[in-house]
Amino acid sequence: MELFNTDFAGRSVHSQSHHWCTPPQYVAAVKRVFGGEIELDPCSNQESVVNAKCEFALPETDGLAQEWNFPSIYVNPPYGADRARGTTIRDWLAKCASSRTEYGAQVIALVPVATNTSHWKKYVFGSADAVCFLYDTRLRFLVNGSTDNKGAPMACAMIYWGDNFLAFETVFSVFGAVVSLASLKKARQNTRQKQKPKEMFLFDFNSLKPQTRRSAAG
């Protein structure tokens, strides 16, 4: 995660480091959910302790511009807006959701709790499978190799897109309140299915025009 003189939810956030990395205990927890290793970290940096098998890191590689066709993905995205690329955390959450839908990836993302935002409503509620609202409301990210800092200025959560809710709940119930989003996801799927039949009645009425029949020669 990157925070540097940026604005998030009305807060001005300042840090002497561009990189606020995931604390080791949460990295270990993510790996347990995934069965031991993380295949992709799409927003890595030199100070990260995630050590995924494949890592995308700026400035060499823009993780959002790459395909996330990997079995297990961990995302600790930039929380502020990337003005140079015109992207925000919304783009990262959209990529998490689409990677689950397109490739069947298991994805976990560490993001700020912002339940009133459009990106949570679209890409978390009704799309993700579970969320862990972390008890550690002043999450101490790994900054310059140390967690000895004041902590994040916002509450954070782990979002899960995947089919192993039991593993996610078992591991992360130690760190926070784990909530299944299965009912919300099912409700959205049902809504989409109800909308589809309407498309079946969209046809070309010109096809109903009577055809001119030529009379046989007498």
C-alpha positions, 0 to 999 in steps of 0.5 A, a space after each residue: 500500500 502506498 500513502 504519501 501526502 494523499 487524501 483518503 475519505 477526507 483525511 490528509 495522510 502524510 508519511 515519510 515513506 511511499 510504501 506502507 507494507 503488510 505486517 508479517 502476521 497478516 502475510 502469514 495468515 493470507 498464506 495459510 488461507 491459500 495453502 502455503 504460498 501466494 502466487 501473485 502480488 500485483 502491487 509489490 515494492 522493495 520493502 514488501 515481505 509478501 514474497 509472492 512467486 510473481 510480483 509486479 512493482 512500479 515503476 518497472 511494471 504497472 500491476 493494473 495493466 497486467 493479466 492476473 491469471 494466477 491461482 492465488 493473489 494478495 493485494 495491498 493496493 495504493 490507498 490514494 489516487 495515482 494521478 499519473 495513471 488516473 487510477 484509484 483504489 476502485 480500479 484495484 478492487 475491480 481487478 480483484 473481482 474480475 480476476 475471480 470471475 474470469 480466472 477463478 482466482 482466490 483473491 485477498 485484498 487489504 483495504 480501508 473500510 469504506 462501506 458507503 463508497 461506490 467501489 465497496 457497493 459494487 466490488 465488495 458487497 454482492 461480488 466478494 465472498 467474505 470480509 474480515 473487519 480487523 480488530 486492529 483499528 490502528 493497523 501498524 503497517 510495515 514502514 521502512 522495515 518496522 511496525 513501530 509507528 502510529 498506525 493507519 488513520 483508518 480502519 482496515 479490512 481483508 476482503 476475500 473473493 474465493 470458494 474456501 470461506 471456511 479457511 478464510 474464517 478459520 484463519 482470520 477470525 483471530 484478527 477480526 470479525 469475519 462476515 460471509 457475503 454469500 447472501 448478498 452475492 446470491 441476491 445480486 446473481 438472482 437480480 441479474 437472472 431476472 433481468 435477462 429474460 427481458 432481453 429475450 423479448 427484444 426482437 425486430 418487429 420488421 420480421 413480422 411483416 407479411 411476405 408478398 406471395 407471387 401468384 402462380 401463372 394461370 
